[in-house]
Amino acid sequence: MSKIPPPLAPRSPLHIADYRRFWLARCCSVLATTGMVVILGYQLYDVARNQYGYSIAQASFQLGVLGFVQFVPLFVLTPLAGVVADRFDRRHVGALSMSIDFLVALALAICTARHWLSLPLLFALAVAHGTARVFVAPSIGAIAPKIVPAELLPRAIALNSTAMQVGTIFGPALAGLLFGHAQALPYAVAAMLLGAGAVSISLIRPLPALAANRQTHPLRLVAEGFSYVRHNRFLLGCITLDLFAVLLAGATALLPVYARDILHVGPAGLGQMRAAPAIGATVFALVLSVRPLKHNVGVKMLWAVAAFGLATVVFGLSRWYPLSLAALVVMGAADMISVFVRGSLVQLATPDDMRGRVGAISGLAISASNELGEMESGMAAALMGAPAAVVVGGIGAVLVTLVWSLLFPELRLARTFSHFGPEGARREEPAAPEHPPQEVPHA
């Protein structure tokens, strides 16, 4: 009798059916949510101006309130979202969260079509949208390491980032086109995308249950997540590097100033500048999905953050529009390299029963850096002018990279992804749950 040859090992994450379902769900979610956020902000501003008679300054303040009410549930619920992702079936948590966001999009579509919009209603739906988003990222993000072999995880991280950047580029543009055709249409399409994403994530095969977490009090799980990150210097260095670098070099909030008063390119130029970092990130994400980094990954992450800061300085000094666009593209590409390396190392260096909580903490740091970075940029611009604020922020990001390379030598000494196994640091340094590993051993 002839022997049946064993199945060939997958050479790409896309060869794995569950990963394809995962990627589709992620792409649908990002396309839907990025489009919803843009249209929601536009409608709120329009309602404030037309229905309430607010001045430009008053209506602009309402946009700030909109960002705040969406950030509050993120800040408050992120630790809980990490616990939920580590305690329950991540497929069900992700599908339920996307289903709630589906209902929010459907409500916005109906209210828009019926002309029922008001500021209190828009704020309430924005809070519901922000709350649903809190639970999507930790649950879905923690699925990939369980359905993709460890050796393919870096490529999966790059493909994940591609889905994110594709959604970031095309989500707002598609929503704007649909809104011009029919104001309720962007929300209707977002609802369909979220529904498709929820179904896709539900079709992933059942994942191993994390029974041990069910015996632990939720508050203790939250404390364990923060304690694990605090004591693991490698993870702490990765997360805080992004937090402080983006906090200082947040030029995105000042792009309208550059478009109107510095580069004089108007709204069309503003749209191109908003898209430029995502284009750079998408190109590099595609490159990394085919040719992932393999050696000296920690050093390359540090250089990428430094390059992000230097490109920010160039953008701040530029008065030539093509150079400004090029600097923004480089910023996006450098940020993608940093995200790729950091995301791969954090996933591989974190035990599976901690991935939801660590992912939630990392997401909270990223969101905080984005939101607080915009606040910092605005305050700095008010004090010293937009160009000086951008340049100083970029220099600050470079200095943070230098300081972090000295404070956290574990980052410089992270050589290859293959050094980190599926169980991360616990694989090489088993320890009692209350005493997480102090550092990741060097390759």
C-alpha positions in Angstrom: 0.0 0.0 0.0 1.3 3.4 -0.9 1.8 5.8 2.0 -0.2 9.1 2.0 2.3 11.9 2.1 1.9 14.3 5.1 0.3 17.7 4.3 2.8 20.4 3.4 3.4 23.0 6.2 1.9 26.4 5.3 4.4 28.8 3.9 2.2 31.9 4.4 -0.4 32.8 7.0 -2.8 33.1 4.1 -2.5 29.4 3.4 -4.4 28.8 6.7 -8.2 29.0 6.4 -8.7 30.3 9.9 -6.2 33.1 9.4 -8.0 34.1 6.2 -11.2 34.4 8.2 -9.3 36.4 10.9 -7.8 38.7 8.3 -11.2 39.3 6.6 -12.8 40.2 10.0 -10.0 42.6 10.9 -10.1 44.3 7.5 -14.0 44.7 7.6 -13.8 46.1 11.1 -11.2 48.7 10.3 -12.9 49.7 7.0 -16.2 50.2 8.9 -14.9 52.0 12.0 -12.6 54.4 10.3 -15.3 55.5 7.9 -17.8 55.8 10.8 -15.5 58.0 12.8 -15.0 60.5 10.0 -18.7 60.8 9.1 -19.8 60.9 12.7 -17.4 63.9 13.3 -18.7 65.7 10.2 -22.3 65.1 11.1 -21.8 66.3 14.7 -20.1 69.5 13.5 -22.9 70.1 10.9 -25.6 69.5 13.5 -24.0 71.9 15.9 -23.7 74.6 13.3 -27.1 74.2 11.6 -29.5 72.9 14.3 -28.0 74.5 17.4 -26.6 77.7 15.8 -23.2 77.3 17.3 -20.3 79.4 16.1 -17.3 77.8 14.4 -15.4 77.8 17.6 -18.3 76.3 19.6 -18.9 73.6 17.0 -15.2 72.9 16.9 -15.2 72.4 20.7 -18.0 69.8 20.2 -15.5 67.8 18.1 -13.1 67.9 20.9 -15.8 66.6 23.2 -16.6 63.9 20.7 -13.0 62.6 20.8 -13.1 62.8 24.6 -16.3 60.8 25.0 -14.9 58.1 22.8 -11.6 58.0 24.7 -13.2 57.7 28.1 -14.6 54.2 27.6 -11.3 53.2 26.1 -9.4 54.4 29.1 -11.8 53.0 31.7 -12.7 49.7 30.1 -9.4 48.6 28.4 -8.1 46.6 31.4 -11.5 44.9 31.7 -11.4 44.1 28.0 -8.0 42.4 28.4 -9.4 40.3 31.2 -12.5 39.3 29.1 -10.2 38.3 26.2 -8.1 36.1 28.5 -11.1 34.6 30.3 -13.6 33.8 27.6 -13.6 32.5 24.1 -11.9 35.2 22.1 -14.0 34.4 19.0 -17.2 35.0 20.8 -15.9 38.2 22.5 -14.8 39.6 19.1 -18.0 38.6 17.3 -20.2 40.0 20.1 -18.3 43.3 20.1 -18.5 43.7 16.3 -22.2 42.8 16.5 -22.8 45.7 19.0 -20.9 48.0 16.7 -23.1 46.7 13.9 -26.2 47.8 15.9 -24.6 51.3 16.4 -24.0 51.6 12.7 -27.5 50.5 11.9 -28.9 53.0 14.4 -26.9 55.8 12.9 -28.1 54.9 9.4 -31.7 54.9 10.5 -31.4 58.2 12.5 -29.7 59.8 9.6 -32.3 58.7 7.0 -35.1 59.8 9.3 -33.5 63.1 10.2 -33.5 62.3 13.9 -30.0 63.5 14.6 -29.2 65.6 17.7 -26.1 66.3 19.7 -27.1 64.1 22.7 -28.0 61.2 20.4 -24.7 61.5 18.4 -22.7 61.6 21.7 -24.6 58.6 23.0 -24.0 56.5 19.9 -20.3 57.7 19.9 -19.9 56.3 23.4 -21.5 53.0 22.4 -19.2 52.9 19.3 -16.1 53.6 21.5 -17.2 50.9 24.0 -17.6 48.3 21.3 -14.2 49.1 19.9 -12.5 48.6 23.3 -13.4 44.9 23.3 -12.6 44.2 19.6 -8.9 44.8 19.6 -7.7 42.7 22.6 -9.9 39.7 21.7 -9.2 39.6 18.0 -5.6 40.5 18.3 -5.0 37.6 20.7 -6.4 35.1 18.2 -3.6 35.2 15.6 -0.9 33.5 17.7 -3.2 30.5 18.3 -4.0 29.9 14.6 -0.6 30.7 13.1 2.6 28.8 13.7 5.2 30.8 15.6 7.6 30.9 12.6 4.9 32.5 10.5 3.7 35.0 13.2 6.0 37.9 12.0 4.4 37.6 8.5 1.0 37.5 10.1 1.7 40.7 12.0 2.7 42.4 8.8 -0.5 41.2 7.0 -2.5 42.4 10.1 -0.9 45.8 9.7 -1.7 45.8 6.0 -5.4 45.2 6.8 -5.2 48.1 9.3 -3.5 50.5 6.8 -5.8 49.5 3.9 -8.8 50.3 6.1 -7.2 53.5 7.3 -6.7 54.7 3.7 -9.9 53.5 2.0 -12.3 53.6 4.9 -12.7 57.4 5.2 -12.4 57.9 1.4 -15.2 55.3 0.8 -17.4 56.8 3.5 -17.0 60.3 2.1 -18.0 59.1 -1.4 -21.0 57.3 -0.1 -22.0 60.2 2.1 -22.0 62.5 -0.9 -24.4 60.0 -2.7 -26.7 59.4 0.3 -26.0 60.5 3.9 -27.2 57.3 5.5 -25.3 55.0 3.1 -21.9 55.1 4.8 -23.5 53.7 8.0 -25.4 51.1 6.1 -22.2 49.8 4.4 -20.4 49.9 7.7 -23.2 47.8 9.3 -22.8 45.2 6.5 -19.0 45.1 6.9 -19.3 44.7 10.7 -21.9 41.9 10.2 -19.6 40.1 7.7 -16.7 40.5 10.1 -18.6 39.1 13.1 -19.7 36.1 11.0 -16.1 35.6 9.7 -14.6 35.6 13.2 -17.3 33.2 14.4 -16.3 30.7 11.8 -12.8 30.2 13.1 -12.3 26.8 14.7 -12.7 26.7 18.5 -9.6 27.8 20.4 -8.3 26.0 23.5 -10.0 27.3 26.6 -8.0 29.2 29.2 -9.6 27.4 32.2 -7.1 28.7 34.7 -8.2 32.3 34.3 -11.8 31.3 35.1 -10.8 30.5 38.7 -9.2 33.9 39.3 -11.0 37.1 40.4 -11.3 39.6 37.5 -9.6 42.4 39.6 -6.7 40.1 40.3 -6.5 39.3 36.5 -6.3 43.0 35.8 -3.6 43.5 38.5 -1.7 40.5 37.1 -1.7 42.0 33.6 -0.2 45.3 34.8 2.2 43.5 37.1 3.4 41.2 34.3 4.2 44.2 32.0 5.8 46.2 34.8 8.1 43.3 35.8 9.0 42.2 32.3 11.4 44.8 31.3 11.4 43.8 27.7 7.6 44.3 27.3 7.7 47.4 29.4 10.4 48.9 27.2 8.5 48.1 24.0 5.2 49.6 25.1 6.6 52.7 26.8 8.9 53.5 23.8 5.9 53.8 21.5 4.0 55.7 24.2 6.5 58.5 24.6 7.8 58.7 21.0 4.3 59.1 19.6 3.3 61.4 22.4 6.1 63.8 21.5 6.1 63.5 17.7 2.4 63.8 17.1 2.3 66.0 14.0 -1.0 64.7 12.7 -3.1 67.0 14.8 -1.4 70.0 13.2 -1.8 69.0 9.6 -4.7 71.4 9.1 -2.4 74.3 10.1 0.1 73.2 7.6 -2.5 72.7 4.8 -4.1 76.1 5.3 -1.4 78.6 6.5 2.0 77.1 6.0 2.0 75.0 2.8 -1.1 76.7 1.4 -2.5 73.5 -0.2 -6.1 73.7 1.1 -8.5 70.8 1.9 -7.3 68.7 -1.0 -3.7 68.9 0.2 -4.9 68.1 3.7 -6.5 64.9 2.5 -3.3 63.9 0.7 -1.2 64.6 3.8 -3.6 62.5 5.9 -3.2 59.6 3.5 0.6 59.9 3.1 1.7 58.1 6.3 -0.8 55.3 5.7 0.5 54.8 2.2 4.1 54.5 3.5 2.9 52.1 6.1 1.0 50.0 3.7 3.9 49.7 1.2 6.2 48.6 4.0 3.6 46.2 5.5 3.4 44.5 2.1 7.2 44.3 1.9 7.5 42.9 5.4 4.7 40.3 4.7 6.9 38.9 1.9 10.4 39.6 3.3 10.0 39.9 7.1 12.9 41.1 9.2 14.9 38.2 10.7 18.1 39.5 12.4 18.8 42.2 15.0 15.1 43.0 15.2 15.4 45.0 18.4 18.0 47.4 17.0 16.0 47.8 13.8 12.9 48.8 15.9 15.0 51.4 17.7 16.3 52.8 14.4 12.8 52.9 13.0 11.5 55.0 15.9 14.5 57.3 15.5 13.8 57.6 11.8 10.2 58.5 12.6 11.4 61.3 14.8 13.9 62.6 12.1 11.2 62.5 9.4 8.9 64.5 11.8 11.7 67.1 12.0 12.0 67.3 8.2 8.2 67.7 7.9 8.2 70.5 10.5 10.9 72.4 8.7 9.7 71.9 5.1 7.9 74.6 3.2 7.9 72.6 -0.1 4.8 70.4 -0.4 6.4 67.4 -2.2 9.1 67.2 0.5 6.4 67.4 3.2 4.5 64.5 1.6 7.7 62.5 1.3 8.5 63.1 5.0 5.0 61.9 5.9 5.4 58.8 3.8 8.7 58.1 5.6 7.0 58.6 8.9 4.4 56.0 8.0 7.0 53.5 6.8 9.2 53.9 9.9 6.2 53.6 12.1 5.2 50.4 10.3 8.7 48.8 10.9 8.4 49.7 14.6 4.9 48.3 14.8 5.9 45.1 13.0 8.9 44.4 15.2 7.2 45.5 18.4 4.0 43.6 17.6 5.8 40.4 16.8 8.1 40.5 19.8 5.3 41.4 22.2 3.1 38.6 20.9 5.9 36.0 21.0 7.2 37.1 24.4 3.8 36.9 26.1 2.3 33.7 27.4 -1.1 32.8 25.8 -3.0 33.3 29.0 -1.7 36.8 29.3 -2.0 37.9 25.6 -5.4 39.6 26.0 -4.4 41.7 28.9 -0.9 42.6 27.6 -2.5 43.4 24.2 -5.1 45.6 26.0 -2.4 47.4 27.9 -0.4 48.0 24.7 -3.5 49.2 23.0 -4.2 51.6 25.8 -0.7 53.0 25.6 -1.0 53.5 21.9 -4.4 55.2 22.1 -3.2 57.4 25.0 -0.2 58.4 23.1 -2.4 59.4 20.1 -5.0 61.3 22.0 -2.6 62.9 24.5 -0.1 63.6 21.6 -2.8 65.6 19.8 -3.4 67.6 23.0 0.3 68.1 23.5 0.8 69.2 19.9 -2.0 71.7 20.2 -0.8 73.2 23.4 2.8 73.4 22.1 1.7 75.0 18.9 -0.2 77.6 20.9 2.9 78.4 22.9 5.6 78.3 20.2 3.9 78.0 16.8 3.2 74.8 14.8 6.5 74.4 13.0 8.5 74.7 16.3 6.2 72.3 18.0 6.6 69.7 15.3 10.4 70.1 15.2 10.8 69.9 19.0 8.5 66.9 19.1 10.5 65.1 16.5 13.8 65.8 18.3 12.2 64.6 21.5 11.3 61.3 19.8 14.9 60.8 18.8 16.1 61.5 22.3 13.5 59.1 23.7 14.9 56.4 21.4 18.4 57.0 22.6 17.4 57.0 26.3 15.3 53.9 25.9 18.2 52.0 24.2 20.2 52.7 27.4 17.5 52.1 29.9 16.2 48.9 28.3 19.2 47.0 26.8 16.8 44.1 26.4 15.5 45.9 23.3 18.9 46.2 21.7 19.7 42.6 22.5 16.6 41.1 20.9 18.2 39.4 18.0 15.6 37.2 16.2 11.9 36.4 16.4 12.7 32.7 16.6 14.2 33.1 20.0 10.7 33.8 21.4 8.5 30.7 21.6 4.7 30.5 21.8 4.8 30.6 25.6 7.2 33.6 25.5 9.3 34.3 28.5 7.7 31.6 30.7 9.1 29.0 28.3 12.7 29.8 29.3 12.2 31.1 32.8 9.3 29.3 34.5 8.2 31.2 37.5 5.3 31.3 39.9 2.3 33.3 38.7 2.9 36.0 41.3 6.5 36.5 40.2 6.6 37.1 36.4 9.9 36.8 34.6 12.2 39.8 35.1 13.5 39.9 31.6 13.7 38.1 28.3 17.0 36.1 28.0 19.2 37.3 25.2 19.7 35.4 22.1 
